[in-house]
């Protein structure tokens, strides 16, 4: 997984903080697995938008929760080389209003799919 330049130490700290709790650790390792699968697809010519959904499912080998998925997106958005593209794709999956999604992109916010409600 390609970490954004200058965030290597912060990412190592993020890994260390989450390693002792199995649930938290799986949020991190799922994100890493997912990023590695996306990087392989990107190397073959895909964009993040084109490969994110399928690789997300492929990386989920043990039935992650919605919260774990959201935590992985948040971590990848911050630390992964292609994280900004992932956040933009992810937010548009949940926020259909383009102006609101663009506002979220600008602020760096990530939709948490675990707290969505159906109206």
ABEGO torsion letter per residue (X at the ends): XBBBBGAAAAAAAAAAAAAABAAAAAAAAAAAAAAAAAAAAAAAGBBAAAAAAAAAAAABAAGBBAAAAAAAAAAAAAABAAAAAAAAAAAAAABABAAAAAAAAAAGBBBBAAABBBX
